[in-house]
Amino acid sequence: MYYSDHMNGTDWAAMGIMMVFMLILVLVVVWAIAQWTRPADRSTAPPAGKSSRDILDERYARGEIDKDEYQERRRTLDHLPAR
């Protein structure tokens, strides 16, 4: 009876291919986690073409600020020099 515990050429090739697949899998998982945890584009700059007053009006309409804060900020904007 013949028993060999040595790996032949086919075994080495299969092991090499599996190592490449595992490396690719790890890289894909790392990339996916990086994409999932990356914050979305949350730019604080107002969209082009909107004035400060327009943005203030929209924030008040959405309920982000109350009436007192709206009026105070509106007075402040009215006293700023126009650009």
C-alpha positions in Angstrom: 0.0 0.0 0.0 1.3 3.5 -0.9 0.6 6.4 1.3 2.1 9.9 0.8 1.6 12.9 3.0 3.4 15.2 0.6 1.6 17.7 -1.5 1.9 17.3 -5.3 1.8 20.1 -7.9 -1.9 20.2 -8.2 -2.3 20.6 -4.4 0.1 23.6 -4.4 -1.7 25.2 -7.3 -5.1 24.8 -5.6 -3.7 26.3 -2.4 -2.2 29.3 -4.2 -5.5 30.0 -6.0 -7.4 29.7 -2.7 -5.0 32.2 -1.1 -5.5 34.7 -3.9 -9.3 34.3 -3.6 -9.1 34.8 0.2 -7.0 38.0 -0.3 -9.5 39.4 -2.8 -12.3 38.5 -0.4 -10.6 40.3 2.5 -10.0 43.4 0.3 -13.6 43.5 -0.9 -14.9 43.2 2.7 -12.5 46.0 3.9 -13.6 48.2 0.9 -17.3 47.5 1.7 -16.9 48.4 5.3 -15.1 51.6 4.4 -17.9 52.6 2.0 -20.6 51.7 4.5 -19.0 53.8 7.3 -18.0 56.8 5.2 -20.1 59.8 5.9 -22.4 61.0 3.2 -21.6 64.4 1.6 -23.0 66.8 4.2 -21.8 70.0 2.8 -22.7 73.0 5.0 -22.4 75.5 2.2 -25.7 76.7 0.9 -26.7 75.7 -2.7 -25.6 78.2 -5.3 -28.1 80.9 -6.0 -29.9 80.9 -2.6 -29.6 84.0 -0.5 -29.2 83.9 3.3 -32.8 85.1 3.6 -34.1 82.3 1.5 -32.2 79.7 3.6 -33.5 81.4 6.8 -37.1 81.3 5.5 -36.7 77.6 4.6 -35.3 76.7 8.0 -38.3 78.5 9.7 -40.8 76.8 7.4 -39.3 73.3 8.2 -39.5 74.1 11.9 -35.7 74.0 12.5 -35.9 77.3 14.3 -38.7 79.0 16.3 -40.3 82.4 15.7 -38.1 84.3 18.1 -34.9 82.9 16.6 -36.2 83.6 13.1 -37.0 87.2 13.9 -33.6 87.8 15.6 -31.7 86.3 12.7 -33.8 88.2 10.2 -33.0 91.5 12.0 -29.3 90.5 11.9 -29.4 89.8 8.2 -31.2 93.1 7.5 -28.3 95.0 9.1 -25.6 93.2 7.2 -24.1 94.9 4.1 -25.3 93.5 0.8 -22.9 91.4 -1.2 
